Amino acid sequence: MEPTQIDAVAMTRRIRDAHAEQLKDATPEERIEFYRENARRFHAKLAKRFPTLDIDPVRPGERHG
């Protein structure tokens, strides 16, 4: 099996361009909420995949316990 090749620059540009298109008419508050919601979903996914990690999907970045 060959190793997977990832073009990180191209991937980053695709993500950036998609976000720019989604947020082109958004207010600063809407932009902040967009990224917060994406972070919440990402952290919730991480918490399910790696249950031993100390991740709070409601308040990403804040430690609890």
PDB file with one MODEL, atoms N, CA, C and O in Angstrom:
MODEL        1
ATOM      1  N   MET A   1       0.846  -1.179   0.000  1.00  0.00           N
ATOM      2  CA  MET A   1       0.000   0.000   0.000  1.00  0.00           C
ATOM      3  C   MET A   1       0.892   1.243   0.000  1.00  0.00           C
ATOM      4  O   MET A   1       1.815   1.363   0.807  1.00  0.00           O
ATOM      5  N   GLU A   2       0.604   2.148  -0.903  1.00  0.00           N
ATOM      6  CA  GLU A   2       1.382   3.385  -0.979  1.00  0.00           C
ATOM      7  C   GLU A   2       0.897   4.380   0.067  1.00  0.00           C
ATOM      8  O   GLU A   2      -0.287   4.415   0.400  1.00  0.00           O
ATOM      9  N   PRO A   3       1.825   5.191   0.585  1.00  0.00           N
ATOM     10  CA  PRO A   3       1.405   6.207   1.560  1.00  0.00           C
ATOM     11  C   PRO A   3       0.500   7.252   0.897  1.00  0.00           C
ATOM     12  O   PRO A   3       0.633   7.549  -0.290  1.00  0.00           O
ATOM     13  N   THR A   4      -0.402   7.788   1.677  1.00  0.00           N
ATOM     14  CA  THR A   4      -1.310   8.820   1.185  1.00  0.00           C
ATOM     15  C   THR A   4      -0.550  10.130   1.003  1.00  0.00           C
ATOM     16  O   THR A   4       0.192  10.564   1.884  1.00  0.00           O
ATOM     17  N   GLN A   5      -0.747  10.740  -0.142  1.00  0.00           N
ATOM     18  CA  GLN A   5      -0.127  12.030  -0.415  1.00  0.00           C
ATOM     19  C   GLN A   5      -1.149  13.133  -0.128  1.00  0.00           C
ATOM     20  O   GLN A   5      -2.289  13.065  -0.588  1.00  0.00           O
ATOM     21  N   ILE A   6      -0.740  14.132   0.623  1.00  0.00           N
ATOM     22  CA  ILE A   6      -1.623  15.251   0.951  1.00  0.00           C
ATOM     23  C   ILE A   6      -0.949  16.537   0.492  1.00  0.00           C
ATOM     24  O   ILE A   6       0.184  16.833   0.870  1.00  0.00           O
ATOM     25  N   ASP A   7      -1.665  17.289  -0.325  1.00  0.00           N
ATOM     26  CA  ASP A   7      -1.176  18.602  -0.749  1.00  0.00           C
ATOM     27  C   ASP A   7      -1.763  19.624   0.224  1.00  0.00           C
ATOM     28  O   ASP A   7      -2.848  20.158  -0.002  1.00  0.00           O
ATOM     29  N   ALA A   8      -1.038  19.887   1.299  1.00  0.00           N
ATOM     30  CA  ALA A   8      -1.537  20.738   2.376  1.00  0.00           C
ATOM     31  C   ALA A   8      -1.819  22.160   1.912  1.00  0.00           C
ATOM     32  O   ALA A   8      -2.781  22.781   2.366  1.00  0.00           O
ATOM     33  N   VAL A   9      -0.990  22.681   1.014  1.00  0.00           N
ATOM     34  CA  VAL A   9      -1.202  24.046   0.522  1.00  0.00           C
ATOM     35  C   VAL A   9      -2.500  24.126  -0.260  1.00  0.00           C
ATOM     36  O   VAL A   9      -3.296  25.041  -0.046  1.00  0.00           O
ATOM     37  N   ALA A  10      -2.724  23.182  -1.162  1.00  0.00           N
ATOM     38  CA  ALA A  10      -3.957  23.178  -1.955  1.00  0.00           C
ATOM     39  C   ALA A  10      -5.178  22.989  -1.063  1.00  0.00           C
ATOM     40  O   ALA A  10      -6.207  23.632  -1.269  1.00  0.00           O
ATOM     41  N   MET A  11      -5.062  22.100  -0.065  1.00  0.00           N
ATOM     42  CA  MET A  11      -6.174  21.871   0.849  1.00  0.00           C
ATOM     43  C   MET A  11      -6.501  23.140   1.632  1.00  0.00           C
ATOM     44  O   MET A  11      -7.669  23.495   1.787  1.00  0.00           O
ATOM     45  N   THR A  12      -5.471  23.820   2.124  1.00  0.00           N
ATOM     46  CA  THR A  12      -5.658  25.062   2.874  1.00  0.00           C
ATOM     47  C   THR A  12      -6.323  26.119   2.006  1.00  0.00           C
ATOM     48  O   THR A  12      -7.222  26.826   2.462  1.00  0.00           O
ATOM     49  N   ARG A  13      -5.887  26.228   0.768  1.00  0.00           N
ATOM     50  CA  ARG A  13      -6.484  27.210  -0.148  1.00  0.00           C
ATOM     51  C   ARG A  13      -7.942  26.896  -0.439  1.00  0.00           C
ATOM     52  O   ARG A  13      -8.768  27.806  -0.502  1.00  0.00           O
ATOM     53  N   ARG A  14      -8.273  25.608  -0.620  1.00  0.00           N
ATOM     54  CA  ARG A  14      -9.678  25.229  -0.865  1.00  0.00           C
ATOM     55  C   ARG A  14     -10.553  25.605   0.332  1.00  0.00           C
ATOM     56  O   ARG A  14     -11.643  26.155   0.168  1.00  0.00           O
ATOM     57  N   ILE A  15     -10.068  25.305   1.527  1.00  0.00           N
ATOM     58  CA  ILE A  15     -10.829  25.634   2.735  1.00  0.00           C
ATOM     59  C   ILE A  15     -10.984  27.137   2.869  1.00  0.00           C
ATOM     60  O   ILE A  15     -12.081  27.629   3.134  1.00  0.00           O
ATOM     61  N   ARG A  16      -9.890  27.873   2.688  1.00  0.00           N
ATOM     62  CA  ARG A  16      -9.924  29.334   2.794  1.00  0.00           C
ATOM     63  C   ARG A  16     -10.897  29.933   1.793  1.00  0.00           C
ATOM     64  O   ARG A  16     -11.694  30.805   2.140  1.00  0.00           O
ATOM     65  N   ASP A  17     -10.835  29.465   0.551  1.00  0.00           N
ATOM     66  CA  ASP A  17     -11.716  29.998  -0.489  1.00  0.00           C
ATOM     67  C   ASP A  17     -13.178  29.671  -0.214  1.00  0.00           C
ATOM     68  O   ASP A  17     -14.058  30.495  -0.463  1.00  0.00           O
ATOM     69  N   ALA A  18     -13.440  28.467   0.298  1.00  0.00           N
ATOM     70  CA  ALA A  18     -14.819  28.092   0.633  1.00  0.00           C
ATOM     71  C   ALA A  18     -15.351  28.960   1.768  1.00  0.00           C
ATOM     72  O   ALA A  18     -16.496  29.412   1.726  1.00  0.00           O
ATOM     73  N   HIS A  19     -14.523  29.192   2.779  1.00  0.00           N
ATOM     74  CA  HIS A  19     -14.942  30.047   3.893  1.00  0.00           C
ATOM     75  C   HIS A  19     -15.167  31.480   3.415  1.00  0.00           C
ATOM     76  O   HIS A  19     -16.131  32.124   3.831  1.00  0.00           O
ATOM     77  N   ALA A  20     -14.306  31.978   2.562  1.00  0.00           N
ATOM     78  CA  ALA A  20     -14.468  33.336   2.042  1.00  0.00           C
ATOM     79  C   ALA A  20     -15.793  33.471   1.297  1.00  0.00           C
ATOM     80  O   ALA A  20     -16.487  34.477   1.439  1.00  0.00           O
ATOM     81  N   GLU A  21     -16.142  32.464   0.507  1.00  0.00           N
ATOM     82  CA  GLU A  21     -17.404  32.495  -0.235  1.00  0.00           C
ATOM     83  C   GLU A  21     -18.594  32.457   0.720  1.00  0.00           C
ATOM     84  O   GLU A  21     -19.560  33.197   0.535  1.00  0.00           O
ATOM     85  N   GLN A  22     -18.532  31.603   1.733  1.00  0.00           N
ATOM     86  CA  GLN A  22     -19.623  31.489   2.705  1.00  0.00           C
ATOM     87  C   GLN A  22     -19.798  32.770   3.520  1.00  0.00           C
ATOM     88  O   GLN A  22     -20.915  33.108   3.911  1.00  0.00           O
ATOM     89  N   LEU A  23     -18.716  33.474   3.776  1.00  0.00           N
ATOM     90  CA  LEU A  23     -18.743  34.614   4.693  1.00  0.00           C
ATOM     91  C   LEU A  23     -18.665  35.970   3.999  1.00  0.00           C
ATOM     92  O   LEU A  23     -18.509  36.994   4.665  1.00  0.00           O
ATOM     93  N   LYS A  24     -18.770  35.993   2.679  1.00  0.00           N
ATOM     94  CA  LYS A  24     -18.532  37.244   1.949  1.00  0.00           C
ATOM     95  C   LYS A  24     -19.463  38.383   2.368  1.00  0.00           C
ATOM     96  O   LYS A  24     -19.050  39.542   2.343  1.00  0.00           O
ATOM     97  N   ASP A  25     -20.685  38.090   2.746  1.00  0.00           N
ATOM     98  CA  ASP A  25     -21.620  39.143   3.150  1.00  0.00           C
ATOM     99  C   ASP A  25     -21.919  39.121   4.654  1.00  0.00           C
ATOM    100  O   ASP A  25     -22.858  39.772   5.110  1.00  0.00           O
ATOM    101  N   ALA A  26     -21.137  38.389   5.402  1.00  0.00           N
ATOM    102  CA  ALA A  26     -21.399  38.222   6.836  1.00  0.00           C
ATOM    103  C   ALA A  26     -20.879  39.413   7.642  1.00  0.00           C
ATOM    104  O   ALA A  26     -19.890  40.051   7.283  1.00  0.00           O
ATOM    105  N   THR A  27     -21.570  39.683   8.724  1.00  0.00           N
ATOM    106  CA  THR A  27     -21.121  40.720   9.657  1.00  0.00           C
ATOM    107  C   THR A  27     -19.974  40.141  10.492  1.00  0.00           C
ATOM    108  O   THR A  27     -19.780  38.925  10.505  1.00  0.00           O
ATOM    109  N   PRO A  28     -19.220  40.983  11.181  1.00  0.00           N
ATOM    110  CA  PRO A  28     -18.166  40.456  12.061  1.00  0.00           C
ATOM    111  C   PRO A  28     -18.709  39.466  13.100  1.00  0.00           C
ATOM    112  O   PRO A  28     -18.062  38.463  13.402  1.00  0.00           O
ATOM    113  N   GLU A  29     -19.883  39.747  13.638  1.00  0.00           N
ATOM    114  CA  GLU A  29     -20.482  38.851  14.622  1.00  0.00           C
ATOM    115  C   GLU A  29     -20.836  37.505  13.991  1.00  0.00           C
ATOM    116  O   GLU A  29     -20.642  36.463  14.616  1.00  0.00           O
ATOM    117  N   GLU A  30     -21.351  37.515  12.765  1.00  0.00           N
ATOM    118  CA  GLU A  30     -21.683  36.274  12.068  1.00  0.00           C
ATOM    119  C   GLU A  30     -20.415  35.472  11.752  1.00  0.00           C
ATOM    120  O   GLU A  30     -20.421  34.243  11.816  1.00  0.00           O
ATOM    121  N   ARG A  31     -19.350  36.162  11.417  1.00  0.00           N
ATOM    122  CA  ARG A  31     -18.077  35.475  11.152  1.00  0.00           C
ATOM    123  C   ARG A  31     -17.571  34.781  12.412  1.00  0.00           C
ATOM    124  O   ARG A  31     -17.141  33.629  12.366  1.00  0.00           O
ATOM    125  N   ILE A  32     -17.627  35.488  13.532  1.00  0.00           N
ATOM    126  CA  ILE A  32     -17.190  34.904  14.795  1.00  0.00           C
ATOM    127  C   ILE A  32     -18.027  33.678  15.118  1.00  0.00           C
ATOM    128  O   ILE A  32     -17.477  32.644  15.497  1.00  0.00           O
ATOM    129  N   GLU A  33     -19.334  33.768  14.980  1.00  0.00           N
ATOM    130  CA  GLU A  33     -20.221  32.641  15.278  1.00  0.00           C
ATOM    131  C   GLU A  33     -19.951  31.471  14.329  1.00  0.00           C
ATOM    132  O   GLU A  33     -20.007  30.316  14.751  1.00  0.00           O
ATOM    133  N   PHE A  34     -19.662  31.748  13.065  1.00  0.00           N
ATOM    134  CA  PHE A  34     -19.329  30.706  12.093  1.00  0.00           C
ATOM    135  C   PHE A  34     -18.142  29.883  12.586  1.00  0.00           C
ATOM    136  O   PHE A  34     -18.201  28.653  12.615  1.00  0.00           O
ATOM    137  N   TYR A  35     -17.074  30.561  12.969  1.00  0.00           N
ATOM    138  CA  TYR A  35     -15.877  29.843  13.418  1.00  0.00           C
ATOM    139  C   TYR A  35     -16.089  29.171  14.775  1.00  0.00           C
ATOM    140  O   TYR A  35     -15.551  28.089  15.011  1.00  0.00           O
ATOM    141  N   ARG A  36     -16.850  29.783  15.657  1.00  0.00           N
ATOM    142  CA  ARG A  36     -17.139  29.151  16.951  1.00  0.00           C
ATOM    143  C   ARG A  36     -17.942  27.874  16.765  1.00  0.00           C
ATOM    144  O   ARG A  36     -17.659  26.858  17.398  1.00  0.00           O
ATOM    145  N   GLU A  37     -18.944  27.928  15.895  1.00  0.00           N
ATOM    146  CA  GLU A  37     -19.771  26.742  15.650  1.00  0.00           C
ATOM    147  C   GLU A  37     -18.946  25.632  15.011  1.00  0.00           C
ATOM    148  O   GLU A  37     -19.088  24.465  15.375  1.00  0.00           O
ATOM    149  N   ASN A  38     -18.091  25.984  14.067  1.00  0.00           N
ATOM    150  CA  ASN A  38     -17.213  24.975  13.468  1.00  0.00           C
ATOM    151  C   ASN A  38     -16.286  24.367  14.512  1.00  0.00           C
ATOM    152  O   ASN A  38     -16.041  23.161  14.489  1.00  0.00           O
ATOM    153  N   ALA A  39     -15.771  25.180  15.424  1.00  0.00           N
ATOM    154  CA  ALA A  39     -14.897  24.681  16.485  1.00  0.00           C
ATOM    155  C   ALA A  39     -15.679  23.750  17.415  1.00  0.00           C
ATOM    156  O   ALA A  39     -15.159  22.714  17.828  1.00  0.00           O
ATOM    157  N   ARG A  40     -16.930  24.111  17.749  1.00  0.00           N
ATOM    158  CA  ARG A  40     -17.758  23.261  18.611  1.00  0.00           C
ATOM    159  C   ARG A  40     -17.962  21.885  17.980  1.00  0.00           C
ATOM    160  O   ARG A  40     -17.803  20.856  18.638  1.00  0.00           O
ATOM    161  N   ARG A  41     -18.317  21.883  16.693  1.00  0.00           N
ATOM    162  CA  ARG A  41     -18.542  20.605  16.004  1.00  0.00           C
ATOM    163  C   ARG A  41     -17.267  19.771  15.950  1.00  0.00           C
ATOM    164  O   ARG A  41     -17.303  18.559  16.162  1.00  0.00           O
ATOM    165  N   PHE A  42     -16.137  20.425  15.665  1.00  0.00           N
ATOM    166  CA  PHE A  42     -14.862  19.723  15.587  1.00  0.00           C
ATOM    167  C   PHE A  42     -14.489  19.120  16.940  1.00  0.00           C
ATOM    168  O   PHE A  42     -14.071  17.964  17.012  1.00  0.00           O
ATOM    169  N   HIS A  43     -14.637  19.893  18.003  1.00  0.00           N
ATOM    170  CA  HIS A  43     -14.292  19.401  19.333  1.00  0.00           C
ATOM    171  C   HIS A  43     -15.236  18.287  19.782  1.00  0.00           C
ATOM    172  O   HIS A  43     -14.813  17.364  20.479  1.00  0.00           O
ATOM    173  N   ALA A  44     -16.502  18.363  19.393  1.00  0.00           N
ATOM    174  CA  ALA A  44     -17.442  17.290  19.722  1.00  0.00           C
ATOM    175  C   ALA A  44     -17.033  16.006  19.005  1.00  0.00           C
ATOM    176  O   ALA A  44     -17.094  14.920  19.582  1.00  0.00           O
ATOM    177  N   LYS A  45     -16.619  16.134  17.757  1.00  0.00           N
ATOM    178  CA  LYS A  45     -16.157  14.975  16.998  1.00  0.00           C
ATOM    179  C   LYS A  45     -14.895  14.379  17.641  1.00  0.00           C
ATOM    180  O   LYS A  45     -14.770  13.160  17.754  1.00  0.00           O
ATOM    181  N   LEU A  46     -13.975  15.233  18.055  1.00  0.00           N
ATOM    182  CA  LEU A  46     -12.758  14.757  18.724  1.00  0.00           C
ATOM    183  C   LEU A  46     -13.096  14.035  20.021  1.00  0.00           C
ATOM    184  O   LEU A  46     -12.534  12.980  20.317  1.00  0.00           O
ATOM    185  N   ALA A  47     -14.007  14.599  20.786  1.00  0.00           N
ATOM    186  CA  ALA A  47     -14.377  14.014  22.078  1.00  0.00           C
ATOM    187  C   ALA A  47     -14.965  12.616  21.891  1.00  0.00           C
ATOM    188  O   ALA A  47     -14.731  11.730  22.714  1.00  0.00           O
ATOM    189  N   LYS A  48     -15.731  12.414  20.810  1.00  0.00           N
ATOM    190  CA  LYS A  48     -16.289  11.088  20.544  1.00  0.00           C
ATOM    191  C   LYS A  48     -15.204  10.117  20.097  1.00  0.00           C
ATOM    192  O   LYS A  48     -15.196   8.954  20.501  1.00  0.00           O
ATOM    193  N   ARG A  49     -14.298  10.596  19.270  1.00  0.00           N
ATOM    194  CA  ARG A  49     -13.257   9.723  18.728  1.00  0.00           C
ATOM    195  C   ARG A  49     -12.176   9.388  19.754  1.00  0.00           C
ATOM    196  O   ARG A  49     -11.638   8.280  19.760  1.00  0.00           O
ATOM    197  N   PHE A  50     -11.866  10.343  20.612  1.00  0.00           N
ATOM    198  CA  PHE A  50     -10.831  10.163  21.620  1.00  0.00           C
ATOM    199  C   PHE A  50     -11.401  10.498  22.992  1.00  0.00           C
ATOM    200  O   PHE A  50     -11.137  11.577  23.521  1.00  0.00           O
ATOM    201  N   PRO A  51     -12.169   9.601  23.567  1.00  0.00           N
ATOM    202  CA  PRO A  51     -12.881   9.896  24.817  1.00  0.00           C
ATOM    203  C   PRO A  51     -11.974  10.195  26.009  1.00  0.00           C
ATOM    204  O   PRO A  51     -12.437  10.777  26.990  1.00  0.00           O
ATOM    205  N   THR A  52     -10.706   9.816  25.955  1.00  0.00           N
ATOM    206  CA  THR A  52      -9.828  10.078  27.092  1.00  0.00           C
ATOM    207  C   THR A  52      -9.262  11.493  27.072  1.00  0.00           C
ATOM    208  O   THR A  52      -8.660  11.927  28.054  1.00  0.00           O
ATOM    209  N   LEU A  53      -9.442  12.212  25.978  1.00  0.00           N
ATOM    210  CA  LEU A  53      -8.974  13.597  25.927  1.00  0.00           C
ATOM    211  C   LEU A  53      -9.874  14.474  26.786  1.00  0.00           C
ATOM    212  O   LEU A  53     -11.067  14.204  26.923  1.00  0.00           O
ATOM    213  N   ASP A  54      -9.307  15.510  27.356  1.00  0.00           N
ATOM    214  CA  ASP A  54     -10.052  16.441  28.200  1.00  0.00           C
ATOM    215  C   ASP A  54     -10.556  17.590  27.325  1.00  0.00           C
ATOM    216  O   ASP A  54      -9.984  18.680  27.329  1.00  0.00           O
ATOM    217  N   ILE A  55     -11.642  17.334  26.571  1.00  0.00           N
ATOM    218  CA  ILE A  55     -12.182  18.323  25.632  1.00  0.00           C
ATOM    219  C   ILE A  55     -13.629  18.594  25.989  1.00  0.00           C
ATOM    220  O   ILE A  55     -14.414  17.661  26.156  1.00  0.00           O
ATOM    221  N   ASP A  56     -13.981  19.831  26.104  1.00  0.00           N
ATOM    222  CA  ASP A  56     -15.364  20.236  26.341  1.00  0.00           C
ATOM    223  C   ASP A  56     -15.917  20.776  25.023  1.00  0.00           C
ATOM    224  O   ASP A  56     -15.518  21.861  24.602  1.00  0.00           O
ATOM    225  N   PRO A  57     -16.830  20.048  24.352  1.00  0.00           N
ATOM    226  CA  PRO A  57     -17.333  20.501  23.063  1.00  0.00           C
ATOM    227  C   PRO A  57     -18.171  21.774  23.147  1.00  0.00           C
ATOM    228  O   PRO A  57     -18.390  22.436  22.132  1.00  0.00           O
ATOM    229  N   VAL A  58     -18.635  22.120  24.332  1.00  0.00           N
ATOM    230  CA  VAL A  58     -19.433  23.337  24.483  1.00  0.00           C
ATOM    231  C   VAL A  58     -18.528  24.561  24.582  1.00  0.00           C
ATOM    232  O   VAL A  58     -18.850  25.618  24.040  1.00  0.00           O
ATOM    233  N   ARG A  59     -17.406  24.422  25.270  1.00  0.00           N
ATOM    234  CA  ARG A  59     -16.473  25.523  25.446  1.00  0.00           C
ATOM    235  C   ARG A  59     -15.075  25.072  25.024  1.00  0.00           C
ATOM    236  O   ARG A  59     -14.216  24.828  25.872  1.00  0.00           O
ATOM    237  N   PRO A  60     -14.844  24.960  23.694  1.00  0.00           N
ATOM    238  CA  PRO A  60     -13.539  24.504  23.228  1.00  0.00           C
ATOM    239  C   PRO A  60     -12.422  25.388  23.763  1.00  0.00           C
ATOM    240  O   PRO A  60     -12.549  26.610  23.832  1.00  0.00           O
ATOM    241  N   GLY A  61     -11.342  24.752  24.134  1.00  0.00           N
ATOM    242  CA  GLY A  61     -10.184  25.496  24.624  1.00  0.00           C
ATOM    243  C   GLY A  61     -10.178  25.706  26.118  1.00  0.00           C
ATOM    244  O   GLY A  61      -9.144  26.048  26.691  1.00  0.00           O
ATOM    245  N   GLU A  62     -11.320  25.507  26.761  1.00  0.00           N
ATOM    246  CA  GLU A  62     -11.388  25.669  28.212  1.00  0.00           C
ATOM    247  C   GLU A  62     -11.290  24.292  28.856  1.00  0.00           C
ATOM    248  O   GLU A  62     -12.024  23.374  28.490  1.00  0.00           O
ATOM    249  N   ARG A  63     -10.402  24.157  29.792  1.00  0.00           N
ATOM    250  CA  ARG A  63     -10.242  22.888  30.533  1.00  0.00           C
ATOM    251  C   ARG A  63     -11.306  22.800  31.608  1.00  0.00           C
ATOM    252  O   ARG A  63     -11.740  23.816  32.152  1.00  0.00           O
ATOM    253  N   HIS A  64     -11.716  21.608  31.904  1.00  0.00           N
ATOM    254  CA  HIS A  64     -12.657  21.396  32.994  1.00  0.00           C
ATOM    255  C   HIS A  64     -12.151  20.287  33.895  1.00  0.00           C
ATOM    256  O   HIS A  64     -11.338  19.457  33.488  1.00  0.00           O
ATOM    257  N   GLY A  65     -12.642  20.285  35.122  1.00  0.00           N
ATOM    258  CA  GLY A  65     -12.262  19.230  36.050  1.00  0.00           C
ATOM    259  C   GLY A  65     -11.152  19.537  36.940  1.00  0.00           C
ATOM    260  O   GLY A  65     -10.765  18.701  37.757  1.00  0.00           O
TER     261      GLY A  65
ENDMDL
END
